[in-house]
Amino acid sequence: MPPPAPASPTVLRIILGKQLQTLREKAGMSYEQAADTIYASAWTLRRMEKAEVGLKLNYVKSLLMAYGITDVREIDTFLELAREANKPGWWHSYTDVLPAWFRVFPGLEQAAGLIRGYEPHCIPGLLQTEDYAHGLTAAGYPNATPDETDRRVALRMARQQILSRPEPPRLWVVIDEAVLRRPVSGPGVMRAQVDRLIEVTTKPNVTLQVLPFTAGAHPVMYGMFHLLRFPAAELPDIVYGENLTSAFYLDKPTDVAGYTEALDRLCAQASPADKTAGILRRIRKDYQ
């Protein structure tokens, strides 16, 4: 029987997709064979299992029956969860400014119990002030209208609510020193941003480390990434990373293990978390 519905429809869709995959493999059916039962392509079935598309209820019902699930109550329960999984998350109201490759991430972020990451270019979105986010967004989307910029900033501010909700996720981030030295929108904005970081170091669910220039070469010199872990046992750890025009989502254990090991090494090279507030105060003096 499928699990109770978690908070995020994104996560629920991933869980149900994986359950469909498990049932198909248990039934000994290939993608092509299973797709034939719903008069669809094998590519469509692959996307359903990977939660890249919504779960069409008639497809789901036909697949369950093809996989040997005959209990009406079990089928109805699965279909009800599929309905929940198809409901749009709050972030879908920002679809006009959400890149297609980013649309899955807010749901994963909302459902995660632990978010670890490395940021070599900018302050993590969950910790940005509104003015810093505005300056960064304006630079990143130079051809956007003022309204589009404001909506992207509003989305980022809305995402931050997960840190102040009851039972917030644990956030553990390593920030490269270059991030703190790179001015965005002038000294006043940077002072306020550094103040925000100093403030969050006092939060019990936030661990912030700075990777100083003196650390030299390190195992994660190719760009930002986040590692997300979920309370739902059915969902594996997921690694998310992005570049200018796309993103990647990795959940294969070998891939995740490689990123986890690299992040552990990075945390060991970074300054200890109890030194972060002092480092930030010293850097803040440069923005007087």
N, C-alpha and C positions, 0 to 999 in steps of 0.2 A: 504494500500500500504506500502511495506517495506520502512524503512528510507534510506536516502542517505548513501553511504558507508563511515564508519569512517576510520581512518588511519590504524588501525590494522586489518588484516584479522582474527586474533584470536577473536577479539571482535565482528566483523561482523558475524562470524560463531556462536558465542554464541547468538547474537540477533536473527538471523534467526532460530536457533534451538528453542529458546523460542517462536517465532512466530508460528512455526510449532506445538509446543505443545499447544498453545492457540487455534489454528485452529482445531486441533484434538479434544480438549475438548469441543469446541463450537459445533462441529459436533456430539458430543455424542459418540465417538468411543473409544474403549479401545486400549491398545497397540497391543493386539493380532489381533483385527479387522483391525486396520490400517496397521499392518505389512503384513497381508494377501493380501492387495491390491498391494503390491510391491514384493510379493513372498519372503519375508525376515522374520527373526525372530523378536520377540518382543524385544529381547536384542539389536538387531541392531537398531531398531527404538529408543529405550531409549538412545543409545549412540549418535545418530544423534541429538536428542533434547538437550542432555547435551553437545554438541559440542566436543565430545571425538573422533569423526571420521570426515572425510571430507564429504561434501554433494554431493552425486552422483546425477547428474542432472536428470537422468531418474526417480530415486526414488522421487526426489522433485516434479517433474511435476505430477507424478501419485498421490502422496499424496495430492497435491493442488486440483486436480480434484476430488479426493475422498472426500475431505473436502468441496466441493461445490464451489470452486473458478473456474469460467468459463470465466471470462474476459481475453482474450488473452493478452492484454497489461499488466495486473496485473501479469499474470503468467510469461511473458517474463521479466518483471522488477525483479521479485523474482529470476528467473534463472540467470539473469545477475549478481545480487548481490551474488548468490551462486558461480558463477565463480570467482568473486573477493575474496570471502571468502576462496576459495580453493588454492589461490596463496600462495606460501611459503613466510614467512617473512624473513628479512635479516639474522636472527639468525639461520635459517635452514642450512646455509652453515657450521655451527658448529655442525651438527647432530652427527658427530663421537665422540664428547666429551660432548654432551648434554644428561644427564640422561632422560629417557622417562618421568619421573614424573615432570621434570622441563621444558619441551618443551612448555608448555602453558604459563608459567609465563612471559617470555620476551615480548610476545605480549600484555599481560595485563598491564605490567609495562609501555610499550610504549604508551598505550592508556589512562592511568589513568590521572585524573586531580589532584588527591590528593593521596599521598602515606604516610600512617602513619605506624609506626612500633616500635617494641621493639627488641633489640639485646643484649642478655646476654653473648654471646660467642666471637664475633668478630666484627670488624668495618663493618658497612653495605656495601654491594658490591658497591653501587653507590658512596661511599665516599672513597674507598680504593685507595692508591697509587699503582703503578704497582709493586714496590718491595715488598710491604706488601702483595699484592694479590699473588705474586709469592711464597713467603714464606708460606703463608697460604695454597695455593693449593698443594704445594709440600708435606706439612705435611698431608693434607687431602687425597691425592692420592699417597701414598708412592711407589706404584708399577708402576706408570705411567712413560712413556718415557719422556725425556725432551721436545720432540715436542708436546706431548699431554698436558703437563703442560703449555707450551707457548700458545697453542691454547685456553686453558681454561682461561688463564689470558687475552688474546686478546679479548675473548668474554666479559669478565667482563668490560674491558676498553671501549669496544664499547657500552655497555649498558649505560655507564655514559654520553653519548652524549645527552641524553634526558634532562639533567639539564642545558645545555647551548644552547639548541635550542630556536627558537622564541616560546613564550608562553609555557615555561617549566611547568611541574607539580610542585605542592607544595610538598615538602618533609619535614616530621615532624617525627623525630626519637628520641627515648629514648635509650641511651647506658648505660649499666651497667658499673660501675666503674671498675669491674674486667676486662672488655675488654681492658681498657686503661692501666691496670697494667700488663697484660699478654704479655710478649715480643714476638715478631715475627721477626726472622731474625736479631736480634741484635739491639743495641742502635741507630745506625745511621738510620736504617729503621724506627724505632719507632719515632725518632725525626721528620723525614720527614712526617710520617703519622699524628702525632699530629699537625704539622704545617699545613697540608692540612685541618684538621678539624677546626683549628683556622680560616683559610681563608674562609671556607664555612659558618662560622657563620655570615659573613658580607653579604651574599647573601640574597636578599629579599624573595626568594622562598624556603629557607631552614631554618628550625627550629630544633635546636639540643639541647637536654637536657641530663644531666648526672644523673644517679641514684646512689647516693653515698652509700657506705657500711653502713653509719649511718642511712639510711632509714629503715633498718631492713627488716622484712618480708613484702611481697607485693602480690597483687592479680595475678601476672603473673610469678610465679616461675617455670613454667613447660617448658619454652622454647621460642624460637623466633617466631614471627609472623608478618605479614604485613596486613594492611587493605587498600584496594584499592577502590577508588571512581572514577566514570567515568562521563564525560560530557554527554554521551548518556543516555537519560532518560530511555531508554528501558533496560538498564543494571543495575542490582542491585549491591550494594557494595559486594565485595568479600574478604574473609579472606584467606590468604595463610600462611601455616606453613610447616616446614620440619624437618626431622630427618636424620639419617645416610643413609637410603636406600629408602626413600619414602617421599611424600608430601601430604598435603590435601588442598582442595579448598572448602570453605564453602560459600553458598549464601542464605541459609534460613534466613529470617529476625530475627528469635529468636536466632540463633547461632551468627549472626553478631552483634546483639544488646548486647549479652553477652560479646563479645570481645571488642566492643566499650566502654562499661561501664568499663571494666577492664583497658583498655588503658587510659581512662580519669582519673581513680583513680591513675594509675601509673604516669601520667604526673603531677598530683597534688603532689605526693610524691617526684618526682625528683626535682633537683635544677632548679630554673627559668632559662629560655633560656638566659636572659641577663647576667647571671653569668657564662655561659659555657666557654667563652673565657678565663676568669680568672682561672677557674678550670683547663683547658687544659694547660695553661702556667705553672701552679704550677707542674702538673704532668710531663711536658716536662723536667723539671730540673732533674728528676730522671733518664733520659736517656743521661746524659752528658758523 
